[in-house]
């Protein structure tokens, strides 16, 4: 009798579970879907448009006209009416920072539009009062020129708030950090401290650190601060799963490259946990951060041990992220000529190198044969040139390396991207990339250089492979802002077709998955999105208003508006 009760209870539980699963979408619920009545832009040059697509177990079985496709569907296929909406391949964003954008390790955000740094005190004091148990007070968001223009040294502003609690605030681009004296003390930084590789410790007229740490000097402080947070890895995980991944789906993004995976902070383990727990709703390639101050041999050995490239996994650790230089507004991007102002009184005034050309070459020679592709931050024309030189010197020809940002490129280097099979990865979603803002840095560099800022048209004309990405959260995540800006930023604009390719098949190539996704064609996995409007039927200045209605990853619905 007891056995019979157990059997009946088991059946009831099983039926209940099945009923709950009825709400699932994707190939696990119904292995075959026939999508009809759509405007399907395939990004396949041999068949650009279709109206019907058959997906079985997450794989595209047929695509074309309804007449061509419907007779290949089984009688059990689920028929989904696209209602005349535009469908396109899922977006690839190959340069973003989802863990940094979403983590709660930073306790407050400052208003970058604020021009009086003394006014930041209220927000900082509030953060201290609300987080009495925090060993460090970490914030984010100021504009560096707000501090350059301050009437007193930046360190004094923070020391008036606290000299016992270390305070570190990252600038909105992440290329400088503002600290108080306690933070400098814990980091061991004083008037006798030399500049670290790729960084600058700013000092007052007496040689005493003034509280501004430029580029890699600031990175070292942030590493120290985050290490003090007991639950920093859980914060990263919660941010990734509960905020970043849903935001990616909402924006139609099905593939990403984490553009700065801090392996010393176990960022890679955060991604691995999300995958192992079934929470990963994108394909992700991690770019392991190359620490400029690390011993080369030890770092190469550690990075080799982290390589992971399972073809059956959505998660791969097969890229390296490094900085060739800094950024132009800090006068740290590597330029061929000197800057017009001198902020740091160093022996040279044409920018800095996080990683020199020779070191980049060394790392490529050591890690490309393992299977790593390099993702190289290069903003200045010297930085771009040196990165191309390093690839030319050391690549065995099998790498799928890319330079990201490419804000200033020597015309003589345009053709080298194609010749060396190097991808140019650009970000044009930010306001500063609009042509009307190009000359805002004329006080820093030769104004003629700003006539072709981020020269995507010139690069495409030179047969360079172009990708477009967000650099989220430096710029907005919405890819349709990037697409609109790419096609409207004359004289450095490109066609709509080229812009879409830059977010799909070109990006799939650098993620080594162009055989799986990036276009909608027979045999590929069904990563696609449904849009609120047809991008080809509207005015270019309306593209950014496009909304993603549905996002599918390998045939499974991962977002619905």
One Martini backbone bead per residue (centre of mass of N, CA, C, O) as a GRO file, in nm:
protein
  561
    1UNK     BB    1   0.059   0.062  -0.022
    2UNK     BB    2   0.299   0.255   0.007
    3UNK     BB    3   0.405   0.208  -0.280
    4UNK     BB    4   0.154   0.319  -0.426
    5UNK     BB    5   0.176   0.607  -0.313
    6UNK     BB    6   0.453   0.667  -0.432
    7UNK     BB    7   0.377   0.634  -0.727
    8UNK     BB    8   0.151   0.847  -0.737
    9UNK     BB    9   0.332   1.083  -0.643
   10UNK     BB   10   0.534   1.066  -0.878
   11UNK     BB   11   0.328   1.124  -1.103
   12UNK     BB   12   0.234   1.403  -1.002
   13UNK     BB   13   0.513   1.539  -1.014
   14UNK     BB   14   0.562   1.489  -1.313
   15UNK     BB   15   0.311   1.643  -1.417
   16UNK     BB   16   0.385   1.913  -1.287
   17UNK     BB   17   0.652   1.953  -1.437
   18UNK     BB   18   0.537   1.951  -1.723
   19UNK     BB   19   0.353   2.197  -1.687
   20UNK     BB   20   0.578   2.403  -1.633
   21UNK     BB   21   0.735   2.346  -1.912
   22UNK     BB   22   0.521   2.479  -2.111
   23UNK     BB   23   0.671   2.777  -2.087
   24UNK     BB   24   0.877   2.706  -2.268
   25UNK     BB   25   1.135   2.799  -2.497
   26UNK     BB   26   1.238   2.623  -2.769
   27UNK     BB   27   1.389   2.320  -2.851
   28UNK     BB   28   1.298   2.164  -2.581
   29UNK     BB   29   0.987   2.182  -2.644
   30UNK     BB   30   1.016   2.233  -2.966
   31UNK     BB   31   1.217   2.103  -3.227
   32UNK     BB   32   1.016   2.276  -3.426
   33UNK     BB   33   1.034   2.576  -3.637
   34UNK     BB   34   0.810   2.797  -3.825
   35UNK     BB   35   0.901   3.089  -3.984
   36UNK     BB   36   0.673   3.341  -4.089
   37UNK     BB   37   0.616   3.638  -4.234
   38UNK     BB   38   0.899   3.777  -4.304
   39UNK     BB   39   1.194   4.000  -4.278
   40UNK     BB   40   1.483   3.836  -4.371
   41UNK     BB   41   1.807   3.921  -4.280
   42UNK     BB   42   2.096   3.723  -4.344
   43UNK     BB   43   2.396   3.821  -4.452
   44UNK     BB   44   2.375   3.664  -4.725
   45UNK     BB   45   2.487   3.724  -5.044
   46UNK     BB   46   2.317   3.474  -5.179
   47UNK     BB   47   2.068   3.553  -4.954
   48UNK     BB   48   1.941   3.826  -4.815
   49UNK     BB   49   1.635   3.729  -4.844
   50UNK     BB   50   1.346   3.631  -4.644
   51UNK     BB   51   1.026   3.473  -4.505
   52UNK     BB   52   1.142   3.179  -4.424
   53UNK     BB   53   1.207   2.955  -4.132
   54UNK     BB   54   1.375   2.651  -4.039
   55UNK     BB   55   1.387   2.500  -3.710
   56UNK     BB   56   1.607   2.238  -3.571
   57UNK     BB   57   1.753   2.207  -3.284
   58UNK     BB   58   1.880   2.511  -3.349
   59UNK     BB   59   1.875   2.461  -3.664
   60UNK     BB   60   1.905   2.553  -3.988
   61UNK     BB   61   1.724   2.396  -4.254
   62UNK     BB   62   1.557   2.647  -4.379
   63UNK     BB   63   1.561   2.920  -4.636
   64UNK     BB   64   1.303   3.147  -4.769
   65UNK     BB   65   1.037   3.076  -4.908
   66UNK     BB   66   0.747   2.939  -4.828
   67UNK     BB   67   0.743   2.734  -5.062
   68UNK     BB   68   1.036   2.618  -5.004
   69UNK     BB   69   0.995   2.547  -4.679
   70UNK     BB   70   0.720   2.416  -4.571
   71UNK     BB   71   0.768   2.118  -4.698
   72UNK     BB   72   1.005   2.060  -4.467
   73UNK     BB   73   0.801   2.037  -4.258
   74UNK     BB   74   0.657   1.906  -4.006
   75UNK     BB   75   0.354   1.839  -3.850
   76UNK     BB   76   0.496   1.939  -3.558
   77UNK     BB   77   0.542   2.214  -3.623
   78UNK     BB   78   0.593   2.531  -3.514
   79UNK     BB   79   0.403   2.814  -3.587
   80UNK     BB   80   0.553   3.143  -3.660
   81UNK     BB   81   0.439   3.464  -3.675
   82UNK     BB   82   0.614   3.763  -3.782
   83UNK     BB   83   0.432   3.998  -3.898
   84UNK     BB   84   0.651   4.147  -4.099
   85UNK     BB   85   0.911   4.138  -3.953
   86UNK     BB   86   1.230   4.193  -3.870
   87UNK     BB   87   1.513   3.981  -3.935
   88UNK     BB   88   1.826   3.896  -3.768
   89UNK     BB   89   2.110   3.850  -3.661
   90UNK     BB   90   2.277   3.834  -3.398
   91UNK     BB   91   2.448   4.028  -3.193
   92UNK     BB   92   2.780   4.148  -3.183
   93UNK     BB   93   2.992   4.224  -2.890
   94UNK     BB   94   3.356   4.270  -2.891
   95UNK     BB   95   3.332   4.531  -2.669
   96UNK     BB   96   3.306   4.472  -2.324
   97UNK     BB   97   3.202   4.525  -1.950
   98UNK     BB   98   2.993   4.349  -1.765
   99UNK     BB   99   3.113   4.330  -1.478
  100UNK     BB  100   3.174   4.634  -1.438
  101UNK     BB  101   2.881   4.738  -1.506
  102UNK     BB  102   2.727   4.537  -1.271
  103UNK     BB  103   2.877   4.574  -1.021
  104UNK     BB  104   2.876   4.637  -0.649
  105UNK     BB  105   3.174   4.739  -0.576
  106UNK     BB  106   3.056   5.005  -0.641
  107UNK     BB  107   2.903   5.260  -0.432
  108UNK     BB  108   2.932   5.504  -0.647
  109UNK     BB  109   2.811   5.783  -0.859
  110UNK     BB  110   2.918   6.037  -1.049
  111UNK     BB  111   2.892   6.348  -1.201
  112UNK     BB  112   3.044   6.429  -1.503
  113UNK     BB  113   2.916   6.735  -1.520
  114UNK     BB  114   3.073   6.825  -1.297
  115UNK     BB  115   3.286   7.127  -1.221
  116UNK     BB  116   3.286   7.094  -0.893
  117UNK     BB  117   3.458   6.891  -0.682
  118UNK     BB  118   3.344   6.979  -0.401
  119UNK     BB  119   3.047   6.860  -0.471
  120UNK     BB  120   3.119   6.549  -0.411
  121UNK     BB  121   3.105   6.513  -0.099
  122UNK     BB  122   2.816   6.416  -0.048
  123UNK     BB  123   2.837   6.135  -0.191
  124UNK     BB  124   3.081   6.028  -0.031
  125UNK     BB  125   2.969   6.050   0.255
  126UNK     BB  126   2.727   5.871   0.207
  127UNK     BB  127   2.889   5.614   0.141
  128UNK     BB  128   3.025   5.591   0.416
  129UNK     BB  129   2.762   5.579   0.592
  130UNK     BB  130   2.636   5.324   0.425
  131UNK     BB  131   2.952   5.178   0.460
  132UNK     BB  132   3.103   5.101   0.748
  133UNK     BB  133   3.239   4.805   0.658
  134UNK     BB  134   3.411   4.928   0.450
  135UNK     BB  135   3.739   4.947   0.375
  136UNK     BB  136   3.655   5.069   0.103
  137UNK     BB  137   3.588   5.355  -0.116
  138UNK     BB  138   3.408   5.305  -0.411
  139UNK     BB  139   3.412   5.479  -0.726
  140UNK     BB  140   3.246   5.666  -1.004
  141UNK     BB  141   3.252   5.933  -1.288
  142UNK     BB  142   3.457   6.139  -1.340
  143UNK     BB  143   3.617   6.424  -1.472
  144UNK     BB  144   3.943   6.505  -1.516
  145UNK     BB  145   3.906   6.821  -1.570
  146UNK     BB  146   3.785   6.886  -1.296
  147UNK     BB  147   4.068   6.837  -1.155
  148UNK     BB  148   4.260   7.008  -1.326
  149UNK     BB  149   4.068   7.276  -1.245
  150UNK     BB  150   4.130   7.287  -0.966
  151UNK     BB  151   4.217   7.493  -0.679
  152UNK     BB  152   4.318   7.213  -0.566
  153UNK     BB  153   4.428   6.938  -0.461
  154UNK     BB  154   4.268   6.640  -0.486
  155UNK     BB  155   4.358   6.513  -0.210
  156UNK     BB  156   4.232   6.737  -0.025
  157UNK     BB  157   3.937   6.684  -0.079
  158UNK     BB  158   3.940   6.390   0.042
  159UNK     BB  159   4.078   6.451   0.320
  160UNK     BB  160   3.832   6.619   0.425
  161UNK     BB  161   3.664   6.353   0.453
  162UNK     BB  162   3.923   6.137   0.471
  163UNK     BB  163   4.216   5.971   0.652
  164UNK     BB  164   4.109   5.658   0.734
  165UNK     BB  165   3.954   5.612   0.463
  166UNK     BB  166   3.979   5.466   0.174
  167UNK     BB  167   3.979   5.640  -0.146
  168UNK     BB  168   3.836   5.540  -0.474
  169UNK     BB  169   3.807   5.698  -0.806
  170UNK     BB  170   3.682   5.639  -1.112
  171UNK     BB  171   3.697   5.732  -1.412
  172UNK     BB  172   3.476   5.715  -1.678
  173UNK     BB  173   3.714   5.562  -1.862
  174UNK     BB  174   3.935   5.417  -1.652
  175UNK     BB  175   4.219   5.617  -1.683
  176UNK     BB  176   4.163   5.706  -1.376
  177UNK     BB  177   4.249   5.790  -1.024
  178UNK     BB  178   4.103   5.901  -0.718
  179UNK     BB  179   4.277   5.984  -0.412
  180UNK     BB  180   4.380   5.942  -0.096
  181UNK     BB  181   4.619   5.910   0.148
  182UNK     BB  182   4.535   5.627   0.246
  183UNK     BB  183   4.555   5.485  -0.026
  184UNK     BB  184   4.856   5.543  -0.071
  185UNK     BB  185   4.959   5.404   0.180
  186UNK     BB  186   4.851   5.113   0.112
  187UNK     BB  187   5.016   5.123  -0.176
  188UNK     BB  188   5.305   5.263  -0.133
  189UNK     BB  189   5.272   5.573  -0.206
  190UNK     BB  190   5.520   5.826  -0.281
  191UNK     BB  191   5.764   6.058  -0.358
  192UNK     BB  192   5.958   5.794  -0.441
  193UNK     BB  193   5.776   5.698  -0.656
  194UNK     BB  194   5.756   5.534  -0.940
  195UNK     BB  195   5.649   5.482  -1.236
  196UNK     BB  196   5.464   5.268  -1.377
  197UNK     BB  197   5.385   5.071  -1.608
  198UNK     BB  198   5.154   5.261  -1.783
  199UNK     BB  199   5.203   5.502  -1.565
  200UNK     BB  200   5.096   5.787  -1.344
  201UNK     BB  201   5.221   5.989  -1.078
  202UNK     BB  202   5.095   6.254  -0.961
  203UNK     BB  203   5.255   6.576  -0.881
  204UNK     BB  204   5.363   6.824  -0.718
  205UNK     BB  205   5.601   7.076  -0.680
  206UNK     BB  206   5.727   6.874  -0.437
  207UNK     BB  207   5.671   6.558  -0.524
  208UNK     BB  208   5.379   6.504  -0.430
  209UNK     BB  209   5.117   6.330  -0.431
  210UNK     BB  210   4.783   6.449  -0.565
  211UNK     BB  211   4.562   6.192  -0.631
  212UNK     BB  212   4.656   6.119  -0.931
  213UNK     BB  213   4.604   5.828  -1.134
  214UNK     BB  214   4.741   5.711  -1.431
  215UNK     BB  215   4.624   5.454  -1.550
  216UNK     BB  216   4.802   5.196  -1.423
  217UNK     BB  217   4.820   5.329  -1.145
  218UNK     BB  218   4.512   5.290  -1.093
  219UNK     BB  219   4.478   4.984  -1.128
  220UNK     BB  220   4.640   4.901  -0.874
  221UNK     BB  221   4.436   5.019  -0.671
  222UNK     BB  222   4.181   4.865  -0.752
  223UNK     BB  223   4.288   4.586  -0.689
  224UNK     BB  224   4.326   4.640  -0.386
  225UNK     BB  225   4.034   4.716  -0.317
  226UNK     BB  226   3.880   4.461  -0.420
  227UNK     BB  227   4.037   4.255  -0.236
  228UNK     BB  228   3.884   4.371   0.034
  229UNK     BB  229   3.624   4.236  -0.070
  230UNK     BB  230   3.466   3.961   0.038
  231UNK     BB  231   3.215   3.969  -0.206
  232UNK     BB  232   3.322   4.034  -0.503
  233UNK     BB  233   3.243   3.776  -0.667
  234UNK     BB  234   2.939   3.785  -0.605
  235UNK     BB  235   2.889   4.061  -0.727
  236UNK     BB  236   2.967   3.981  -1.013
  237UNK     BB  237   2.761   3.755  -1.050
  238UNK     BB  238   2.502   3.912  -0.993
  239UNK     BB  239   2.545   4.122  -1.216
  240UNK     BB  240   2.554   3.929  -1.455
  241UNK     BB  241   2.279   3.768  -1.413
  242UNK     BB  242   2.075   4.018  -1.321
  243UNK     BB  243   2.182   4.236  -1.554
  244UNK     BB  244   2.368   4.190  -1.803
  245UNK     BB  245   2.228   3.956  -1.954
  246UNK     BB  246   1.949   4.091  -1.987
  247UNK     BB  247   2.061   4.337  -2.147
  248UNK     BB  248   2.161   4.181  -2.389
  249UNK     BB  249   1.888   4.065  -2.477
  250UNK     BB  250   1.741   4.342  -2.506
  251UNK     BB  251   1.978   4.417  -2.742
  252UNK     BB  252   2.035   4.151  -2.926
  253UNK     BB  253   2.270   3.995  -2.773
  254UNK     BB  254   2.458   3.675  -2.843
  255UNK     BB  255   2.759   3.800  -2.857
  256UNK     BB  256   3.076   3.815  -2.670
  257UNK     BB  257   3.349   4.029  -2.545
  258UNK     BB  258   3.553   4.032  -2.288
  259UNK     BB  259   3.774   4.321  -2.256
  260UNK     BB  260   3.849   4.250  -1.926
  261UNK     BB  261   3.981   3.976  -1.778
  262UNK     BB  262   4.039   3.949  -1.443
  263UNK     BB  263   4.213   3.684  -1.320
  264UNK     BB  264   4.286   3.791  -1.029
  265UNK     BB  265   3.955   3.823  -0.982
  266UNK     BB  266   3.801   3.578  -1.119
  267UNK     BB  267   3.628   3.632  -1.379
  268UNK     BB  268   3.628   3.354  -1.518
  269UNK     BB  269   3.469   3.210  -1.286
  270UNK     BB  270   3.210   3.364  -1.318
  271UNK     BB  271   3.144   3.259  -1.600
  272UNK     BB  272   3.161   2.955  -1.529
  273UNK     BB  273   2.928   2.957  -1.329
  274UNK     BB  274   2.708   3.047  -1.525
  275UNK     BB  275   2.737   2.802  -1.707
  276UNK     BB  276   2.705   2.564  -1.496
  277UNK     BB  277   2.404   2.699  -1.412
  278UNK     BB  278   2.250   2.792  -1.683
  279UNK     BB  279   2.287   3.135  -1.728
  280UNK     BB  280   2.388   3.144  -2.017
  281UNK     BB  281   2.279   3.390  -2.293
  282UNK     BB  282   2.565   3.367  -2.433
  283UNK     BB  283   2.833   3.412  -2.624
  284UNK     BB  284   3.178   3.378  -2.487
  285UNK     BB  285   3.476   3.572  -2.501
  286UNK     BB  286   3.775   3.587  -2.327
  287UNK     BB  287   3.992   3.862  -2.222
  288UNK     BB  288   4.282   3.841  -2.097
  289UNK     BB  289   4.460   4.020  -1.888
  290UNK     BB  290   4.749   4.221  -1.937
  291UNK     BB  291   4.987   4.275  -1.707
  292UNK     BB  292   5.234   4.515  -1.715
  293UNK     BB  293   5.395   4.430  -1.426
  294UNK     BB  294   5.448   4.155  -1.508
  295UNK     BB  295   5.606   3.880  -1.552
  296UNK     BB  296   5.631   3.730  -1.846
  297UNK     BB  297   5.675   3.428  -1.787
  298UNK     BB  298   5.455   3.398  -1.569
  299UNK     BB  299   5.216   3.503  -1.739
  300UNK     BB  300   5.228   3.304  -1.969
  301UNK     BB  301   5.185   3.052  -1.798
  302UNK     BB  302   4.908   3.131  -1.680
  303UNK     BB  303   4.754   3.176  -1.944
  304UNK     BB  304   4.786   2.897  -2.062
  305UNK     BB  305   4.620   2.752  -1.826
  306UNK     BB  306   4.334   2.910  -1.923
  307UNK     BB  307   4.281   2.772  -2.171
  308UNK     BB  308   3.961   2.766  -2.366
  309UNK     BB  309   3.803   2.565  -2.659
  310UNK     BB  310   3.514   2.448  -2.658
  311UNK     BB  311   3.295   2.388  -2.920
  312UNK     BB  312   3.037   2.312  -2.709
  313UNK     BB  313   3.076   2.598  -2.591
  314UNK     BB  314   2.984   2.928  -2.507
  315UNK     BB  315   3.263   2.922  -2.351
  316UNK     BB  316   3.570   3.115  -2.395
  317UNK     BB  317   3.942   3.109  -2.354
  318UNK     BB  318   4.095   3.297  -2.644
  319UNK     BB  319   4.190   3.583  -2.527
  320UNK     BB  320   4.374   3.898  -2.542
  321UNK     BB  321   4.412   4.184  -2.331
  322UNK     BB  322   4.560   4.497  -2.440
  323UNK     BB  323   4.766   4.785  -2.399
  324UNK     BB  324   4.934   5.020  -2.580
  325UNK     BB  325   4.764   5.266  -2.461
  326UNK     BB  326   4.576   5.532  -2.400
  327UNK     BB  327   4.436   5.858  -2.397
  328UNK     BB  328   4.388   6.168  -2.529
  329UNK     BB  329   4.273   6.339  -2.280
  330UNK     BB  330   4.545   6.245  -2.112
  331UNK     BB  331   4.797   6.227  -2.304
  332UNK     BB  332   4.840   5.877  -2.354
  333UNK     BB  333   4.826   5.844  -2.630
  334UNK     BB  334   5.006   5.719  -2.900
  335UNK     BB  335   5.205   5.950  -3.071
  336UNK     BB  336   5.402   6.086  -3.316
  337UNK     BB  337   5.344   6.348  -3.179
  338UNK     BB  338   5.324   6.602  -2.982
  339UNK     BB  339   5.177   6.759  -2.750
  340UNK     BB  340   5.047   7.086  -2.679
  341UNK     BB  341   5.055   6.974  -2.390
  342UNK     BB  342   5.192   6.949  -2.042
  343UNK     BB  343   5.103   6.741  -1.766
  344UNK     BB  344   5.389   6.563  -1.658
  345UNK     BB  345   5.696   6.619  -1.708
  346UNK     BB  346   5.831   6.438  -1.918
  347UNK     BB  347   6.065   6.341  -2.146
  348UNK     BB  348   5.794   6.277  -2.289
  349UNK     BB  349   5.497   6.396  -2.519
  350UNK     BB  350   5.355   6.108  -2.680
  351UNK     BB  351   5.284   5.922  -2.465
  352UNK     BB  352   5.205   5.579  -2.378
  353UNK     BB  353   5.299   5.244  -2.261
  354UNK     BB  354   5.193   4.954  -2.144
  355UNK     BB  355   5.285   4.796  -2.412
  356UNK     BB  356   5.525   4.726  -2.602
  357UNK     BB  357   5.615   4.620  -2.903
  358UNK     BB  358   5.809   4.395  -2.803
  359UNK     BB  359   5.608   4.264  -2.603
  360UNK     BB  360   5.384   4.199  -2.794
  361UNK     BB  361   5.554   4.014  -2.971
  362UNK     BB  362   5.621   3.811  -2.747
  363UNK     BB  363   5.328   3.724  -2.679
  364UNK     BB  364   5.247   3.624  -2.955
  365UNK     BB  365   5.466   3.407  -2.987
  366UNK     BB  366   5.363   3.246  -2.723
  367UNK     BB  367   5.019   3.244  -2.768
  368UNK     BB  368   4.920   3.185  -3.056
  369UNK     BB  369   4.986   2.870  -3.071
  370UNK     BB  370   4.762   2.800  -2.856
  371UNK     BB  371   4.498   3.016  -2.962
  372UNK     BB  372   4.541   3.313  -2.927
  373UNK     BB  373   4.381   3.620  -2.946
  374UNK     BB  374   4.424   3.968  -3.009
  375UNK     BB  375   4.324   4.259  -2.802
  376UNK     BB  376   4.408   4.592  -2.901
  377UNK     BB  377   4.466   4.881  -2.756
  378UNK     BB  378   4.438   5.161  -3.002
  379UNK     BB  379   4.448   5.515  -3.053
  380UNK     BB  380   4.704   5.604  -3.152
  381UNK     BB  381   4.910   5.617  -3.426
  382UNK     BB  382   5.146   5.479  -3.280
  383UNK     BB  383   4.992   5.247  -3.148
  384UNK     BB  384   4.892   5.121  -3.410
  385UNK     BB  385   5.166   5.081  -3.549
  386UNK     BB  386   5.298   4.901  -3.328
  387UNK     BB  387   5.089   4.674  -3.334
  388UNK     BB  388   5.130   4.598  -3.629
  389UNK     BB  389   5.428   4.536  -3.603
  390UNK     BB  390   5.403   4.302  -3.400
  391UNK     BB  391   5.233   4.120  -3.580
  392UNK     BB  392   5.432   4.108  -3.817
  393UNK     BB  393   5.669   3.983  -3.649
  394UNK     BB  394   5.494   3.721  -3.487
  395UNK     BB  395   5.294   3.612  -3.669
  396UNK     BB  396   5.179   3.299  -3.826
  397UNK     BB  397   4.875   3.368  -3.961
  398UNK     BB  398   4.644   3.243  -3.746
  399UNK     BB  399   4.551   3.496  -3.640
  400UNK     BB  400   4.265   3.706  -3.493
  401UNK     BB  401   4.336   4.006  -3.480
  402UNK     BB  402   4.281   4.325  -3.293
  403UNK     BB  403   4.198   4.668  -3.311
  404UNK     BB  404   4.098   4.905  -3.073
  405UNK     BB  405   3.937   5.223  -3.170
  406UNK     BB  406   4.103   5.367  -3.392
  407UNK     BB  407   4.119   5.697  -3.395
  408UNK     BB  408   4.430   5.702  -3.499
  409UNK     BB  409   4.542   5.677  -3.843
  410UNK     BB  410   4.762   5.609  -4.063
  411UNK     BB  411   4.728   5.599  -4.397
  412UNK     BB  412   4.965   5.382  -4.429
  413UNK     BB  413   4.783   5.168  -4.239
  414UNK     BB  414   4.521   5.081  -4.374
  415UNK     BB  415   4.630   4.830  -4.555
  416UNK     BB  416   4.749   4.649  -4.318
  417UNK     BB  417   4.502   4.508  -4.216
  418UNK     BB  418   4.461   4.325  -4.461
  419UNK     BB  419   4.751   4.211  -4.493
  420UNK     BB  420   4.737   4.098  -4.170
  421UNK     BB  421   4.451   4.019  -4.071
  422UNK     BB  422   4.330   4.282  -3.929
  423UNK     BB  423   4.103   4.408  -3.714
  424UNK     BB  424   3.874   4.680  -3.697
  425UNK     BB  425   3.768   4.820  -3.385
  426UNK     BB  426   3.479   5.018  -3.331
  427UNK     BB  427   3.345   5.320  -3.161
  428UNK     BB  428   3.023   5.517  -3.231
  429UNK     BB  429   2.818   5.582  -2.979
  430UNK     BB  430   2.956   5.818  -2.886
  431UNK     BB  431   2.952   6.158  -2.889
  432UNK     BB  432   3.264   6.204  -2.956
  433UNK     BB  433   3.224   6.061  -3.256
  434UNK     BB  434   3.106   6.298  -3.367
  435UNK     BB  435   3.190   6.531  -3.597
  436UNK     BB  436   3.117   6.788  -3.413
  437UNK     BB  437   3.352   6.664  -3.191
  438UNK     BB  438   3.643   6.618  -3.309
  439UNK     BB  439   3.768   6.923  -3.219
  440UNK     BB  440   3.796   6.908  -2.896
  441UNK     BB  441   4.128   6.825  -2.927
  442UNK     BB  442   4.294   7.072  -3.050
  443UNK     BB  443   4.459   7.144  -2.778
  444UNK     BB  444   4.636   6.864  -2.800
  445UNK     BB  445   4.633   6.838  -3.117
  446UNK     BB  446   4.654   6.826  -3.431
  447UNK     BB  447   4.381   6.926  -3.609
  448UNK     BB  448   4.414   6.740  -3.866
  449UNK     BB  449   4.356   6.467  -3.711
  450UNK     BB  450   4.031   6.551  -3.678
  451UNK     BB  451   3.926   6.480  -3.982
  452UNK     BB  452   3.961   6.139  -3.903
  453UNK     BB  453   3.785   6.014  -3.678
  454UNK     BB  454   3.747   5.715  -3.698
  455UNK     BB  455   3.823   5.565  -4.009
  456UNK     BB  456   3.599   5.361  -4.142
  457UNK     BB  457   3.588   5.428  -4.443
  458UNK     BB  458   3.890   5.402  -4.505
  459UNK     BB  459   3.920   5.108  -4.411
  460UNK     BB  460   3.711   4.978  -4.601
  461UNK     BB  461   3.849   5.086  -4.864
  462UNK     BB  462   4.115   4.904  -4.764
  463UNK     BB  463   3.985   4.613  -4.677
  464UNK     BB  464   3.897   4.616  -4.400
  465UNK     BB  465   3.798   4.464  -4.119
  466UNK     BB  466   3.489   4.545  -3.957
  467UNK     BB  467   3.401   4.642  -3.626
  468UNK     BB  468   3.133   4.689  -3.391
  469UNK     BB  469   3.112   4.852  -3.066
  470UNK     BB  470   3.062   4.977  -2.726
  471UNK     BB  471   3.221   4.978  -2.442
  472UNK     BB  472   3.068   4.881  -2.218
  473UNK     BB  473   3.005   5.164  -2.004
  474UNK     BB  474   3.116   5.405  -2.173
  475UNK     BB  475   2.890   5.320  -2.360
  476UNK     BB  476   2.622   5.234  -2.510
  477UNK     BB  477   2.470   4.923  -2.583
  478UNK     BB  478   2.308   5.006  -2.818
  479UNK     BB  479   2.349   4.910  -3.153
  480UNK     BB  480   2.163   5.129  -3.303
  481UNK     BB  481   2.344   5.365  -3.244
  482UNK     BB  482   2.594   5.261  -3.395
  483UNK     BB  483   2.460   5.230  -3.671
  484UNK     BB  484   2.365   5.517  -3.712
  485UNK     BB  485   2.643   5.655  -3.681
  486UNK     BB  486   2.791   5.498  -3.910
  487UNK     BB  487   2.586   5.620  -4.147
  488UNK     BB  488   2.615   5.954  -4.046
  489UNK     BB  489   2.951   6.018  -4.021
  490UNK     BB  490   3.029   6.233  -4.206
  491UNK     BB  491   3.308   6.125  -4.386
  492UNK     BB  492   3.297   5.849  -4.177
  493UNK     BB  493   3.104   5.649  -4.346
  494UNK     BB  494   2.869   5.380  -4.389
  495UNK     BB  495   2.688   5.134  -4.473
  496UNK     BB  496   2.437   4.939  -4.363
  497UNK     BB  497   2.557   4.670  -4.445
  498UNK     BB  498   2.833   4.716  -4.307
  499UNK     BB  499   2.726   4.759  -4.019
  500UNK     BB  500   2.596   4.482  -3.986
  501UNK     BB  501   2.848   4.314  -4.039
  502UNK     BB  502   3.006   4.435  -3.792
  503UNK     BB  503   2.776   4.287  -3.591
  504UNK     BB  504   2.830   3.993  -3.722
  505UNK     BB  505   3.023   3.831  -3.928
  506UNK     BB  506   3.284   3.980  -3.853
  507UNK     BB  507   3.263   3.909  -3.549
  508UNK     BB  508   3.252   3.602  -3.582
  509UNK     BB  509   3.538   3.573  -3.685
  510UNK     BB  510   3.690   3.675  -3.419
  511UNK     BB  511   3.529   3.426  -3.262
  512UNK     BB  512   3.535   3.162  -3.434
  513UNK     BB  513   3.195   3.147  -3.562
  514UNK     BB  514   3.115   3.170  -3.876
  515UNK     BB  515   3.011   2.860  -3.905
  516UNK     BB  516   2.755   2.915  -3.698
  517UNK     BB  517   2.735   3.235  -3.719
  518UNK     BB  518   2.620   3.574  -3.854
  519UNK     BB  519   2.417   3.409  -4.024
  520UNK     BB  520   2.128   3.307  -4.223
  521UNK     BB  521   2.174   2.956  -4.271
  522UNK     BB  522   2.223   2.658  -4.364
  523UNK     BB  523   2.356   2.494  -4.063
  524UNK     BB  524   2.307   2.706  -3.867
  525UNK     BB  525   2.265   2.870  -3.586
  526UNK     BB  526   1.976   3.020  -3.414
  527UNK     BB  527   2.073   3.343  -3.418
  528UNK     BB  528   1.815   3.583  -3.342
  529UNK     BB  529   1.615   3.879  -3.434
  530UNK     BB  530   1.335   4.089  -3.350
  531UNK     BB  531   1.196   4.379  -3.496
  532UNK     BB  532   1.012   4.686  -3.507
  533UNK     BB  533   1.194   4.752  -3.769
  534UNK     BB  534   1.305   4.829  -4.085
  535UNK     BB  535   1.615   4.949  -4.157
  536UNK     BB  536   1.554   4.984  -4.484
  537UNK     BB  537   1.269   5.174  -4.438
  538UNK     BB  538   1.432   5.401  -4.300
  539UNK     BB  539   1.571   5.653  -4.163
  540UNK     BB  540   1.878   5.688  -4.030
  541UNK     BB  541   1.765   5.873  -3.778
  542UNK     BB  542   1.578   5.601  -3.677
  543UNK     BB  543   1.744   5.353  -3.582
  544UNK     BB  544   1.768   5.400  -3.261
  545UNK     BB  545   1.447   5.325  -3.223
  546UNK     BB  546   1.497   5.042  -3.218
  547UNK     BB  547   1.344   4.733  -3.121
  548UNK     BB  548   1.360   4.449  -2.931
  549UNK     BB  549   1.139   4.170  -2.920
  550UNK     BB  550   1.347   3.926  -2.990
  551UNK     BB  551   1.567   3.661  -2.855
  552UNK     BB  552   1.785   3.415  -3.006
  553UNK     BB  553   1.949   3.106  -2.887
  554UNK     BB  554   1.963   2.841  -3.052
  555UNK     BB  555   1.628   2.875  -3.072
  556UNK     BB  556   1.611   3.025  -2.797
  557UNK     BB  557   1.422   3.214  -2.590
  558UNK     BB  558   1.579   3.498  -2.403
  559UNK     BB  559   1.385   3.733  -2.522
  560UNK     BB  560   1.090   3.942  -2.432
  561UNK     BB  561   0.896   4.234  -2.464
   0.00000   0.00000   0.00000
